[in-house]
Amino acid sequence: MPKAYHNFRRFGQFSSLHALTMGISLNDKLFSTPNDPGVYLMKDAEGKVIYVGKAKNLKKRLSSYFKQSEQIVLKTRVLVKKVSSFDTIITRTEKEALILESNLIKQYRPRYNVILKDDKRYPSLRLDIKSQYPCLNIVRKIEKNGAQYFGPFSSSQAVRQTLKIIHKTFKLRKCKTKNFKKRPRPCLNYQIGACLAPCCLEVDNKTYNKIVKEVVLFLKGRTPELIKKIKKEMISAAKDQDYERAAILRDKMFALEKTLEKQVAVTNDFKDRDIIAIADSPEILLIALLFVRGGYLLGKRHFSFTKTILTKAEMVSSFIKQYYEKMYFVPQEILVSTLLEDACLLEDWLSTINQKKVRILYPRRGEKTQLIKMAADNAQNSLKDLMDSTNAAIDISVRLQKRLRMDKMPERIECFDNSNISGTEPVSGMVVFENGKPNKSLYRKYKIKTVNKQNDYAYMAEILTRRYGKGEKSKPYPDLLVVDGGKGQLNIALSIIKKFKLEKNFEIIGIAKKDVIRGETNDKVYQQGRANPVNFDREGDLLLFLQKIRDEAHRFAISFHRKRRDKKSIHSIFDTVPGIGKKRKEILLKHFGSIDRISKATLEELVSLPGIDRKIAEELKKRFAVVGLQFTVDKER
C-alpha cells in the first residue's frame, strides 16, 4: 500500500478542517493545489466524503469542476453544489494514485462514486490443486489460498449444470469431505465407473493429475483443444488394439462435442477476452460484461448504477479497477466500448495482478467491433428490461399509495412472519422490499426470547418491540409495515407502534389468508380505521404484490426455523445411536449436507462413509424409522 495512504490516515483529516477554521475559500485552496499526481476527496458541509477521484495533475483536474456553471455538465453541477471542501493527497506516480483511490473508495464508500457490489453471492467452482487428489466444490467466496477458481457463474443452476457435465465426463473424485481420508470401501460412483476411488484404492498420481488437467482445460473454455487431445489418444489406443480404452475415449469425445454444440463461437483466434459495453438513461447506467473463452461466448453479467457523476469513460475505468482487483483470472484482452484516457495505466496495473501482459483495446474496425456491438446490444437490452422493471415497481408503489390512502409512496416495505411447531423453537423473520424488490442484505432473523408457550400475538409483540423500540437506532423506518395475520395481528402491531409514538411515521396493514370454507376467493388486507378488508377491485396486481412480500417473509421465517429444528434434531437423534459421536456426526453432515438427506440415505450410502460400519448404519436407519421424521412434509406455521 502506498506510503501516501498511511500519511493521509494520520494527517488527511486536518487540511479541510484547517481550511474551514481559517476561513480559506475553495478558490483560495484551489489556487494553492499543486500540479502533481494524486488523489482528491470532496466533502459536503458535514465533512462527509461524497466523492473520491485520482488525477495526473491535481490542480488541472480540480479546476475542471469549478469552472463557470454553464461549462459543466448537469451531473457534475449537482456534485459541485454539495462540495464544501476538498482534501488532496500527493503521490509519487499516477499508478500509486490509482491504488490509493481504490483504497479510499473502499474506506469511505462515497455516494457519487461507482461502488461495485461484492461478488461473493455468485457461485464459482473451486479446485484445490494443493490436495493430493483435487476435487471440485461450489463456493460463493473467493480466497487467495492457492486454489484455482472458475467462474463466477450467473446462477446456481448454471454452476450445478456445469458440475453435472464434469462428473459425467471425467472421473474426478466427488467426495465432499474437506479433509481427505481413506474409506473402508469404494462408493457407488466407483461401481458405475464415474470415479477412480482414490479414497480407498491406490491411484497413480500422474493418471489422476491428467484428469485434473483435462477438467481445467474444459473449465477454461478450451474444449476444442481438449477434444483434439482426446481424439489423438483414441486413435493411438485403437492402433495399439486397446479397443476398450479407445471406446471410453470415444464416448468422452462425443460428450464434449455435444457440450460444444451448445456454445457460441464468436472469434477464430481462440483468445480469452472480456468485452465491456455501457448503456445509460437519465436515471440508470448499466455495464454489460461478456465472457469469451477460447473464442467461445460462455456467458454475460450486467451491473447497474445510480447517483454517479462520472462520464462513460470514467465509469468503465472505475469498473475495471474494482472488478478485476478481486478476480483470480484476468483475460489477455479487454475490449471496451469507449476510449479510456488511462488505458495504459490500467494495462500496467492489470498486468501486475495477472503476472502476464493484459491489453485494453478500443476497436474501431474489424471483427472486434462486432464483439463490441454485441456487448452494446446486450447492455441496451438489459437496460431496457431494468427500466421496465423499475417503472413497473414505481407504478405499483404509486397505485398502492393511492389505494391505501398513504401520505407518501411506500419505497421501503417491511414484513414480519412467525414460524414454530406447537410452540417449539419459535422464530420470526423480517424481510425488506425497496422500490418493489427484495433487499436480502436487510433481512433479519429473530429468536423468540420472552415467550415460553405458543402465542402468535405475544411473538409478534416481542419482535416488533425489538425492531422499533430502540429509538434512533431503529431507523430507518419503513414507509409500510406488513404483518402476516388478520385483525388480531394488526391490532397488536398498532398497539406496539403507538407505545413508541411512531404511528405517524408509517402505515401498518395485516394480510390474512382466504377462508375457503366461507367461500372466500382472495386473501384479505386489513388496515387501521377500516372495518372491512381493503377492496382492490380491478387492481388485483396490488394484492398479488403484497402476497408476494408476505410469502417471502413466510419462506424466510420457515427456513430459519428449519435450521434451528434440524440442529436440535441432530443432537436428539444421533445421541440415541450407540457409536455416533462428535466426529461421526461431522462426517455425516459434511457428506449429506442436512439431516433430511441423512434420513433418506440408503444403507450402502451410509456404509461408504469413513467410520460408519453396517451395524451403525442399520441402527441409524432404525432410529429414523421409529421417529418417523419427514422434514419435507411437516405442518408448519
C-alpha positions as CSV (number, residue, x, y, z in Angstrom):
1,M,0.0,0.0,0.0
2,P,1.4,3.4,-0.9
3,K,3.1,5.5,1.8
4,A,0.8,8.4,0.9
5,Y,-2.1,6.4,2.2
6,H,-0.6,6.0,5.6
7,N,0.3,9.7,5.7
8,F,-3.3,10.5,4.9
9,R,-4.6,8.3,7.7
10,R,-2.5,10.4,10.1
11,F,-2.9,13.9,8.6
12,G,-5.6,13.8,5.8
13,Q,-8.5,14.9,8.0
14,F,-6.6,18.1,9.1
15,S,-6.5,20.0,5.9
16,S,-10.2,20.6,5.3
17,L,-10.8,21.3,9.0
18,H,-7.9,23.8,9.0
19,A,-9.3,25.4,5.8
20,L,-12.7,26.0,7.3
21,T,-11.4,27.3,10.6
22,M,-9.0,29.7,8.9
23,G,-11.8,30.9,6.5
24,I,-10.0,29.7,3.4
25,S,-12.4,29.6,0.3
26,L,-12.5,26.8,-2.2
27,N,-10.9,29.2,-4.8
28,D,-8.0,30.0,-2.5
29,K,-7.5,26.3,-1.8
30,L,-7.6,25.5,-5.5
31,F,-5.0,28.2,-6.2
32,S,-2.6,26.5,-3.8
33,T,-3.3,23.0,-5.1
34,P,-0.1,21.5,-6.7
35,N,0.3,20.3,-10.2
36,D,1.4,16.8,-9.0
37,P,-0.3,13.4,-9.4
38,G,-2.5,12.3,-6.5
39,V,-6.0,11.8,-5.1
40,Y,-8.7,14.3,-4.1
41,L,-11.6,13.8,-1.7
42,M,-14.6,16.1,-2.0
43,K,-16.7,16.7,1.2
44,D,-20.1,18.1,2.0
45,A,-21.0,20.6,4.7
46,E,-20.9,17.9,7.3
47,G,-17.4,16.8,6.4
48,K,-18.6,13.6,4.8
49,V,-16.6,12.3,1.8
50,I,-19.0,12.3,-1.1
51,Y,-16.5,11.7,-4.0
52,V,-13.0,10.4,-4.4
53,G,-11.0,10.8,-7.6
54,K,-7.5,10.5,-8.9
55,A,-5.6,12.8,-11.2
56,K,-2.3,13.0,-13.2
57,N,-2.4,16.8,-12.4
58,L,-4.4,17.6,-9.3
59,K,-4.8,21.3,-10.0
60,K,-5.9,20.9,-13.6
61,R,-8.4,18.2,-12.6
62,L,-10.0,20.1,-9.7
63,S,-10.1,23.3,-11.8
64,S,-12.4,21.5,-14.3
65,Y,-15.0,21.1,-11.6
66,F,-15.1,24.7,-10.5
67,K,-15.5,26.4,-14.0
68,Q,-18.5,28.6,-14.7
69,S,-21.6,26.5,-14.3
70,E,-22.7,26.6,-18.0
71,Q,-19.4,25.0,-19.0
72,I,-20.0,21.9,-16.8
73,V,-22.5,19.0,-17.5
74,L,-25.5,18.9,-15.3
75,K,-24.4,15.8,-13.2
76,T,-21.2,17.5,-12.3
77,R,-23.0,20.7,-11.3
78,V,-25.1,18.6,-8.8
79,L,-21.9,17.4,-7.1
80,V,-20.2,20.8,-7.1
81,K,-23.2,22.4,-5.4
82,K,-22.8,19.9,-2.5
83,V,-19.0,20.4,-2.1
84,S,-17.9,22.5,0.9
85,S,-14.3,21.5,1.0
86,F,-11.8,19.1,-0.5
87,D,-8.6,17.3,0.5
88,T,-5.7,16.4,-1.7
89,I,-3.1,13.6,-1.2
90,I,0.0,13.9,-3.4
91,T,1.5,10.6,-4.7
92,R,4.8,9.9,-6.5
93,T,3.2,8.4,-9.6
94,E,-0.1,8.1,-11.2
95,K,-0.1,4.3,-10.6
96,E,0.3,5.0,-6.9
97,A,-2.7,7.4,-7.1
98,L,-4.7,4.6,-8.8
99,I,-4.1,2.2,-5.9
100,L,-4.7,4.9,-3.3
101,E,-8.0,5.9,-4.9
102,S,-9.2,2.3,-4.8
103,N,-8.4,2.0,-1.1
104,L,-10.1,5.3,-0.2
105,I,-13.3,4.3,-2.2
106,K,-13.4,1.1,-0.1
107,Q,-12.9,3.0,3.1
108,Y,-15.4,5.8,2.6
109,R,-17.9,4.3,0.0
110,P,-18.7,7.8,-1.3
111,R,-22.2,8.5,-2.6
112,Y,-21.1,9.7,-6.1
113,N,-18.5,7.0,-6.9
114,V,-19.1,3.7,-8.6
115,I,-19.4,1.1,-5.8
116,L,-19.3,-2.4,-7.2
117,K,-21.2,-4.9,-5.0
118,D,-19.3,-7.9,-3.6
119,D,-19.3,-10.9,-5.9
120,K,-19.4,-13.4,-3.0
121,R,-23.1,-14.1,-3.7
122,Y,-22.2,-15.5,-7.2
123,P,-21.2,-19.2,-7.2
124,S,-17.8,-20.4,-8.5
125,L,-16.1,-23.7,-8.8
126,R,-13.1,-24.2,-6.6
127,L,-10.3,-26.7,-7.4
128,D,-7.8,-27.2,-4.6
129,I,-4.7,-28.1,-6.6
130,K,-2.6,-28.5,-3.4
131,S,-4.6,-31.6,-2.5
132,Q,-3.2,-35.0,-3.5
133,Y,-6.4,-35.8,-5.3
134,P,-8.2,-32.4,-6.1
135,C,-12.0,-32.2,-6.4
136,L,-14.4,-29.5,-7.4
137,N,-16.5,-27.7,-4.8
138,I,-19.2,-24.9,-5.3
139,V,-18.2,-21.8,-3.3
140,R,-19.5,-18.3,-3.1
141,K,-16.4,-16.7,-1.6
142,I,-13.1,-16.5,-3.5
143,E,-10.0,-16.5,-1.3
144,K,-6.3,-16.2,-2.0
145,N,-5.3,-19.7,-0.8
146,G,-3.6,-21.2,-3.8
147,A,-6.7,-22.9,-5.1
148,Q,-7.9,-22.4,-8.7
149,Y,-11.3,-20.8,-9.1
150,F,-13.6,-20.9,-12.2
151,G,-16.5,-18.5,-12.7
152,P,-18.3,-16.7,-11.2
153,F,-21.4,-18.3,-12.8
154,S,-24.5,-16.3,-13.4
155,S,-26.7,-18.7,-11.2
156,S,-26.6,-21.8,-9.0
157,Q,-28.4,-23.7,-11.8
158,A,-25.6,-22.8,-14.3
159,V,-22.8,-23.9,-11.9
160,R,-24.6,-27.2,-11.0
161,Q,-25.2,-28.0,-14.6
162,T,-21.5,-27.5,-15.4
163,L,-20.6,-29.7,-12.4
164,K,-23.0,-32.4,-13.6
165,I,-21.4,-32.4,-17.1
166,I,-17.9,-32.7,-15.5
167,H,-18.9,-35.5,-13.2
168,K,-20.4,-37.4,-16.1
169,T,-17.5,-36.9,-18.4
170,F,-14.4,-37.0,-16.1
171,K,-13.5,-39.5,-13.3
172,L,-12.8,-36.7,-10.8
173,R,-13.4,-37.7,-7.2
174,K,-16.8,-36.5,-5.9
175,C,-16.2,-36.8,-2.1
176,K,-17.3,-33.7,-0.3
177,T,-15.2,-34.2,2.8
178,K,-12.9,-31.3,3.4
179,N,-10.1,-33.5,4.9
180,F,-9.5,-36.4,2.5
181,K,-9.4,-39.7,4.4
182,K,-9.5,-43.3,3.5
183,R,-12.8,-45.0,3.2
184,P,-13.4,-48.7,4.1
185,R,-14.8,-49.4,0.6
186,P,-15.5,-47.6,-2.7
187,C,-18.7,-45.7,-3.1
188,L,-21.4,-46.1,-5.8
189,N,-19.6,-43.7,-8.1
190,Y,-16.8,-46.2,-8.4
191,Q,-19.2,-49.1,-9.2
192,I,-20.7,-47.2,-12.1
193,G,-17.3,-46.2,-13.5
194,A,-17.6,-42.4,-12.6
195,C,-14.7,-42.3,-10.2
196,L,-11.3,-43.9,-9.7
197,A,-11.9,-44.2,-5.9
198,P,-8.6,-42.7,-4.7
199,C,-10.2,-42.6,-1.2
200,C,-9.6,-46.3,-0.7
201,L,-7.7,-47.6,-3.8
202,E,-4.2,-47.0,-4.9
203,V,-4.5,-44.5,-7.8
204,D,-1.4,-43.3,-9.7
205,N,-0.9,-39.5,-9.2
206,K,0.0,-39.0,-12.9
207,T,-3.2,-40.6,-14.0
208,Y,-5.3,-38.5,-11.7
209,N,-3.4,-35.3,-12.5
210,K,-4.1,-35.9,-16.2
211,I,-7.8,-35.9,-15.4
212,V,-7.4,-32.7,-13.4
213,K,-5.7,-31.0,-16.3
214,E,-8.5,-32.1,-18.7
215,V,-11.1,-30.6,-16.3
216,V,-9.1,-27.3,-16.1
217,L,-9.0,-27.1,-19.9
218,F,-12.8,-27.7,-20.1
219,L,-13.5,-25.0,-17.4
220,K,-11.2,-22.5,-19.1
221,G,-13.2,-22.9,-22.4
222,R,-10.5,-24.9,-24.1
223,T,-13.0,-27.6,-25.2
224,P,-11.9,-27.8,-28.9
225,E,-8.2,-28.2,-27.7
226,L,-9.3,-30.9,-25.3
227,I,-11.4,-32.7,-28.0
228,K,-8.3,-32.8,-30.3
229,K,-6.2,-34.2,-27.5
230,I,-8.7,-37.0,-26.7
231,K,-9.2,-37.8,-30.4
232,K,-5.4,-38.2,-30.7
233,E,-5.3,-40.6,-27.7
234,M,-8.3,-42.5,-29.0
235,I,-6.6,-43.1,-32.4
236,S,-3.4,-44.2,-30.6
237,A,-5.3,-46.6,-28.4
238,A,-7.0,-48.1,-31.4
239,K,-3.7,-48.6,-33.2
240,D,-2.4,-50.4,-30.1
241,Q,-5.6,-52.6,-30.2
242,D,-6.6,-51.3,-26.8
243,Y,-10.2,-51.1,-28.0
244,E,-11.8,-50.8,-24.6
245,R,-9.8,-47.7,-23.8
246,A,-10.5,-46.3,-27.3
247,A,-14.3,-46.8,-26.7
248,I,-14.1,-44.9,-23.4
249,L,-12.2,-42.0,-25.1
250,R,-14.7,-42.0,-28.0
251,D,-17.6,-41.6,-25.5
252,K,-15.8,-38.8,-23.7
253,M,-15.1,-37.0,-27.0
254,F,-18.8,-37.3,-28.1
255,A,-19.9,-36.0,-24.8
256,L,-17.6,-32.9,-25.1
257,E,-18.7,-32.3,-28.7
258,K,-22.3,-32.3,-27.6
259,T,-21.4,-29.7,-25.0
260,L,-19.5,-27.7,-27.5
261,E,-22.5,-27.6,-29.9
262,K,-24.4,-25.5,-27.2
263,Q,-21.6,-22.9,-27.1
264,V,-21.5,-19.9,-29.5
265,A,-18.2,-19.3,-31.4
266,V,-17.6,-15.6,-31.8
267,T,-13.9,-15.4,-32.9
268,N,-11.5,-17.6,-34.8
269,D,-8.3,-16.8,-32.9
270,F,-9.3,-18.8,-29.7
271,K,-8.2,-16.0,-27.4
272,D,-9.7,-15.2,-23.9
273,R,-11.4,-11.8,-23.9
274,D,-13.8,-9.8,-21.7
275,I,-16.0,-7.3,-23.6
276,I,-17.3,-4.3,-21.7
277,A,-20.1,-2.0,-23.0
278,I,-22.2,0.7,-21.4
279,A,-25.7,1.9,-21.8
280,D,-27.3,4.8,-19.9
281,S,-30.6,6.6,-19.2
282,P,-31.2,9.7,-17.2
283,E,-31.8,7.5,-14.1
284,I,-29.7,4.4,-14.5
285,L,-26.4,3.5,-16.0
286,L,-25.7,-0.2,-16.9
287,I,-22.5,-2.0,-17.8
288,A,-22.6,-5.3,-19.6
289,L,-19.7,-7.8,-19.4
290,L,-19.4,-10.7,-21.9
291,F,-17.0,-13.6,-21.3
292,V,-15.3,-15.1,-24.3
293,R,-13.0,-18.0,-23.5
294,G,-11.1,-19.8,-26.3
295,G,-13.1,-17.9,-28.9
296,Y,-16.5,-19.1,-27.4
297,L,-19.0,-16.9,-25.7
298,L,-19.5,-18.5,-22.3
299,G,-21.8,-16.0,-20.5
300,K,-22.6,-12.5,-19.5
301,R,-23.3,-10.3,-16.5
302,H,-24.6,-6.8,-16.0
303,F,-24.1,-4.2,-13.3
304,S,-26.4,-1.2,-12.8
305,F,-25.5,2.1,-11.0
306,T,-27.3,5.3,-10.0
307,K,-26.2,8.5,-8.4
308,T,-22.9,8.8,-10.1
309,I,-21.4,11.9,-11.8
310,L,-18.8,10.1,-13.8
311,T,-18.5,10.1,-17.6
312,K,-18.9,6.9,-19.5
313,A,-15.1,6.5,-19.9
314,E,-14.6,7.2,-16.1
315,M,-17.4,4.7,-15.3
316,V,-15.6,1.9,-17.4
317,S,-12.2,2.8,-15.8
318,S,-13.7,2.6,-12.3
319,F,-15.5,-0.6,-13.1
320,I,-12.3,-2.2,-14.4
321,K,-10.4,-1.2,-11.2
322,Q,-13.0,-2.6,-8.9
323,Y,-14.0,-5.7,-10.8
324,Y,-10.6,-7.1,-11.7
325,E,-8.9,-6.2,-8.4
326,K,-10.6,-9.2,-6.7
327,M,-10.5,-11.6,-9.8
328,Y,-8.3,-14.6,-9.7
329,F,-8.2,-14.6,-13.6
330,V,-7.8,-11.6,-15.9
331,P,-8.0,-12.3,-19.7
332,Q,-5.3,-11.3,-22.1
333,E,-7.6,-8.8,-23.8
334,I,-10.3,-6.5,-22.5
335,L,-12.4,-4.8,-25.2
336,V,-14.2,-1.5,-24.2
337,S,-16.9,0.5,-26.0
338,T,-15.4,3.9,-25.2
339,L,-11.9,5.3,-25.3
340,L,-10.2,5.4,-21.9
341,E,-7.6,8.1,-21.1
342,D,-5.9,5.9,-18.5
343,A,-5.9,2.7,-20.6
344,C,-2.1,2.4,-20.5
345,L,-2.0,2.9,-16.7
346,L,-4.8,0.3,-16.2
347,E,-2.9,-2.2,-18.5
348,D,0.2,-1.8,-16.4
349,W,-1.8,-2.4,-13.2
350,L,-3.7,-5.4,-14.6
351,S,-0.5,-6.9,-15.9
352,T,1.0,-6.7,-12.4
353,I,-2.1,-8.5,-11.0
354,N,-2.2,-11.1,-13.7
355,Q,1.6,-11.5,-14.0
356,K,1.1,-11.6,-17.7
357,K,0.6,-8.9,-20.3
358,V,-3.0,-7.5,-20.4
359,R,-4.2,-5.2,-23.2
360,I,-7.2,-2.8,-23.1
361,L,-8.4,-2.2,-26.6
362,Y,-11.0,0.3,-28.1
363,P,-11.5,-1.3,-31.6
364,R,-12.5,1.0,-34.4
365,R,-12.7,-1.6,-37.2
366,G,-12.7,-5.3,-38.0
367,E,-14.0,-8.4,-36.1
368,K,-13.6,-6.9,-32.7
369,T,-16.0,-4.1,-33.4
370,Q,-18.7,-6.7,-33.9
371,L,-17.9,-8.0,-30.4
372,I,-18.3,-4.5,-29.0
373,K,-21.6,-4.1,-30.9
374,M,-22.8,-7.5,-29.5
375,A,-21.9,-6.3,-25.9
376,A,-23.6,-2.9,-26.5
377,D,-26.8,-4.6,-27.8
378,N,-26.8,-6.8,-24.6
379,A,-26.2,-3.7,-22.5
380,Q,-29.1,-1.8,-24.1
381,N,-31.4,-4.8,-23.9
382,S,-30.6,-5.3,-20.2
383,L,-31.1,-1.6,-19.5
384,K,-34.5,-1.7,-21.2
385,D,-35.5,-4.7,-19.1
386,L,-34.3,-3.0,-15.9
387,M,-36.1,0.2,-16.8
388,D,-39.3,-1.6,-17.5
389,S,-38.9,-3.5,-14.2
390,T,-38.2,-0.2,-12.3
391,N,-41.1,1.6,-13.9
392,A,-43.4,-1.3,-13.1
393,A,-42.3,-1.2,-9.5
394,I,-42.8,2.6,-9.3
395,D,-46.2,2.2,-10.9
396,I,-47.2,-0.4,-8.3
397,S,-45.9,1.8,-5.4
398,V,-47.8,4.8,-6.7
399,R,-51.1,2.9,-7.0
400,L,-50.6,1.2,-3.7
401,Q,-50.1,4.6,-2.0
402,K,-53.4,5.7,-3.6
403,R,-55.3,2.5,-2.7
404,L,-54.1,2.5,1.0
405,R,-54.5,6.4,1.2
406,M,-50.9,6.8,2.4
407,D,-49.2,10.1,2.8
408,K,-46.1,9.0,0.9
409,M,-45.1,6.3,-1.6
410,P,-44.1,3.0,0.0
411,E,-40.5,2.9,-1.1
412,R,-39.4,0.7,1.8
413,I,-41.7,-2.1,3.0
414,E,-41.0,-4.4,6.0
415,C,-42.9,-7.6,6.6
416,F,-42.8,-9.9,9.6
417,D,-43.9,-13.6,10.0
418,N,-43.5,-16.1,12.8
419,S,-42.7,-19.8,12.5
420,N,-43.0,-22.7,15.0
421,I,-44.3,-26.2,15.5
422,S,-46.6,-26.4,18.6
423,G,-44.6,-23.7,20.3
424,T,-41.2,-25.4,19.8
425,E,-38.2,-23.4,18.5
426,P,-40.3,-20.3,17.8
427,V,-38.7,-17.7,15.5
428,S,-39.6,-14.7,13.4
429,G,-38.3,-13.3,10.2
430,M,-38.3,-9.8,8.7
431,V,-38.0,-9.2,5.0
432,V,-37.4,-5.8,3.4
433,F,-38.6,-4.7,-0.1
434,E,-37.1,-1.5,-1.5
435,N,-38.6,0.1,-4.6
436,G,-40.6,-3.1,-5.2
437,K,-37.7,-5.5,-5.0
438,P,-36.3,-7.6,-2.1
439,N,-33.2,-6.3,-0.4
440,K,-31.8,-9.5,1.2
441,S,-28.9,-7.7,2.9
442,L,-31.5,-6.0,5.1
443,Y,-33.4,-9.2,6.1
444,R,-33.3,-10.1,9.8
445,K,-33.8,-13.2,11.9
446,Y,-35.2,-13.2,15.4
447,K,-35.3,-16.0,18.0
448,I,-38.2,-15.6,20.4
449,K,-36.7,-15.0,23.9
450,T,-39.5,-13.9,26.3
451,V,-42.5,-16.2,25.4
452,N,-42.5,-19.7,26.8
453,K,-45.7,-21.1,25.3
454,Q,-47.3,-20.9,21.8
455,N,-48.8,-17.4,21.4
456,D,-48.5,-15.8,18.0
457,Y,-49.7,-12.4,19.3
458,A,-47.0,-12.4,22.0
459,Y,-44.4,-13.5,19.4
460,M,-45.3,-10.5,17.2
461,A,-45.4,-8.1,20.1
462,E,-41.9,-9.1,21.2
463,I,-40.4,-8.9,17.7
464,L,-41.9,-5.5,16.9
465,T,-40.7,-4.2,20.3
466,R,-37.2,-5.3,19.5
467,R,-37.3,-3.9,16.0
468,Y,-38.9,-0.4,16.7
469,G,-38.2,0.1,20.4
470,K,-34.6,1.3,20.1
471,G,-35.2,5.0,19.5
472,E,-32.9,6.5,16.9
473,K,-31.1,3.1,16.5
474,S,-34.4,1.7,15.0
475,K,-34.1,4.0,11.9
476,P,-34.6,3.8,9.0
477,Y,-38.3,3.2,9.5
478,P,-40.4,1.6,6.7
479,D,-43.0,3.5,4.8
480,L,-45.3,0.5,5.1
481,L,-45.3,-2.2,7.8
482,V,-46.9,-5.5,6.8
483,V,-47.7,-8.2,9.4
484,D,-48.9,-11.7,8.5
485,G,-52.3,-12.2,10.0
486,G,-55.7,-10.6,10.3
487,K,-57.2,-8.0,12.6
488,G,-55.7,-9.6,15.8
489,Q,-52.1,-9.3,14.5
490,L,-52.8,-5.8,13.1
491,N,-54.1,-4.6,16.5
492,I,-51.0,-6.0,18.2
493,A,-48.8,-4.2,15.8
494,L,-50.7,-0.9,16.2
495,S,-50.5,-1.1,20.0
496,I,-46.7,-1.6,19.9
497,I,-46.2,1.2,17.4
498,K,-48.4,3.6,19.4
499,K,-46.4,2.7,22.5
500,F,-43.3,4.1,20.9
501,K,-45.3,7.0,19.3
502,L,-44.4,6.0,15.8
503,E,-47.9,5.8,14.3
504,K,-47.3,8.9,12.2
505,N,-44.1,7.6,10.8
506,F,-45.5,4.8,8.7
507,E,-48.6,2.9,7.6
508,I,-49.5,-0.6,9.0
509,I,-51.5,-3.3,7.4
510,G,-52.3,-7.0,8.1
511,I,-52.7,-9.6,5.4
512,A,-54.7,-12.8,6.2
513,K,-55.2,-15.9,4.1
514,K,-58.6,-16.5,2.5
515,D,-61.1,-18.7,4.3
516,V,-62.1,-21.3,1.7
517,I,-64.8,-22.8,4.0
518,R,-66.6,-19.4,3.9
519,G,-66.3,-19.2,0.1
520,E,-63.6,-16.5,0.1
521,T,-61.6,-16.4,-3.1
522,N,-58.8,-13.9,-2.2
523,D,-56.6,-13.1,0.7
524,K,-57.7,-10.1,2.9
525,V,-55.8,-6.9,3.7
526,Y,-56.8,-5.1,6.9
527,Q,-56.0,-1.5,7.7
528,Q,-56.4,0.8,10.7
529,G,-59.7,2.7,10.6
530,R,-61.4,0.2,8.2
531,A,-64.0,-2.3,9.4
532,N,-63.8,-4.4,6.2
533,P,-60.8,-5.6,4.2
534,V,-59.4,-3.2,1.6
535,N,-61.2,-3.6,-1.7
536,F,-58.6,-3.8,-4.5
537,D,-61.4,-4.0,-7.2
538,R,-59.7,-4.3,-10.6
539,E,-56.2,-3.8,-9.2
540,G,-55.6,-7.4,-8.3
541,D,-51.9,-7.0,-9.1
542,L,-51.5,-4.8,-5.9
543,L,-52.9,-7.7,-3.8
544,L,-50.6,-10.1,-5.6
545,F,-47.6,-7.8,-4.8
546,L,-48.5,-7.8,-1.1
547,Q,-49.0,-11.6,-1.1
548,K,-45.5,-11.9,-2.7
549,I,-44.0,-9.9,0.2
550,R,-45.9,-12.0,2.8
551,D,-44.9,-15.3,1.1
552,E,-41.2,-14.2,1.1
553,A,-41.4,-13.4,4.8
554,H,-43.1,-16.8,5.3
555,R,-40.4,-18.6,3.4
556,F,-37.6,-16.8,5.2
557,A,-39.1,-17.5,8.7
558,I,-39.6,-21.2,7.9
559,S,-36.1,-21.7,6.5
560,F,-34.7,-20.2,9.8
561,H,-37.0,-22.4,11.9
562,R,-35.9,-25.5,10.0
563,K,-32.3,-24.8,10.5
564,R,-32.8,-24.4,14.3
565,R,-35.0,-27.5,14.4
566,D,-32.6,-29.6,12.4
567,K,-29.8,-28.6,14.7
568,K,-31.8,-29.7,17.7
569,S,-32.9,-32.9,15.9
570,I,-29.3,-33.8,15.1
571,H,-28.5,-33.9,18.8
572,S,-31.7,-35.7,19.9
573,I,-31.5,-38.4,17.2
574,F,-27.7,-39.0,16.9
575,D,-27.3,-39.1,20.7
576,T,-29.5,-42.2,20.9
577,V,-27.5,-44.2,18.4
578,P,-24.5,-46.1,20.0
579,G,-21.2,-45.4,18.3
580,I,-22.1,-42.0,16.9
581,G,-20.1,-39.2,18.5
582,K,-19.0,-35.8,17.5
583,K,-16.6,-36.9,14.8
584,R,-19.1,-39.2,13.0
585,K,-21.8,-36.5,13.3
586,E,-19.5,-34.2,11.4
587,I,-18.7,-36.8,8.7
588,L,-22.4,-37.5,8.1
589,L,-23.3,-33.8,7.9
590,K,-20.4,-32.8,5.7
591,H,-21.2,-35.6,3.3
592,F,-25.1,-35.3,3.1
593,G,-25.5,-31.6,4.0
594,S,-28.7,-32.0,6.1
595,I,-30.5,-34.3,8.4
596,D,-33.2,-34.7,5.8
597,R,-30.8,-36.2,3.4
598,I,-29.3,-38.5,6.0
599,S,-32.8,-39.8,6.8
600,K,-33.3,-40.7,3.1
601,A,-29.8,-42.2,2.6
602,T,-29.5,-45.9,1.7
603,L,-27.6,-48.4,3.8
604,E,-24.9,-48.6,1.1
605,E,-24.5,-44.8,1.0
606,L,-24.1,-44.7,4.8
607,V,-21.7,-47.6,5.0
608,S,-19.5,-46.0,2.2
609,L,-18.6,-43.2,4.7
610,P,-15.3,-43.5,6.7
611,G,-16.0,-44.7,10.3
612,I,-19.6,-45.8,9.5
613,D,-19.9,-49.6,9.6
614,R,-23.0,-51.6,8.7
615,K,-24.1,-52.0,12.4
616,I,-24.1,-48.2,13.0
617,A,-25.8,-47.6,9.7
618,E,-28.6,-50.1,10.5
619,E,-29.1,-48.6,14.0
620,L,-29.4,-45.1,12.4
621,K,-31.9,-46.3,9.9
622,K,-34.0,-47.9,12.6
623,R,-33.9,-44.7,14.7
624,F,-35.2,-42.6,11.8
625,A,-37.9,-45.2,11.1
626,V,-39.1,-45.0,14.7
627,V,-39.1,-41.3,14.9
628,G,-40.7,-41.0,11.5
629,L,-39.0,-37.8,10.5
630,Q,-40.4,-36.4,7.3
631,F,-38.9,-33.0,7.0
632,T,-40.3,-32.0,3.7
633,V,-44.0,-32.5,4.6
634,D,-44.2,-31.1,8.1
635,K,-47.2,-29.0,9.0
636,E,-45.7,-25.6,9.8
637,R,-46.7,-22.1,10.5
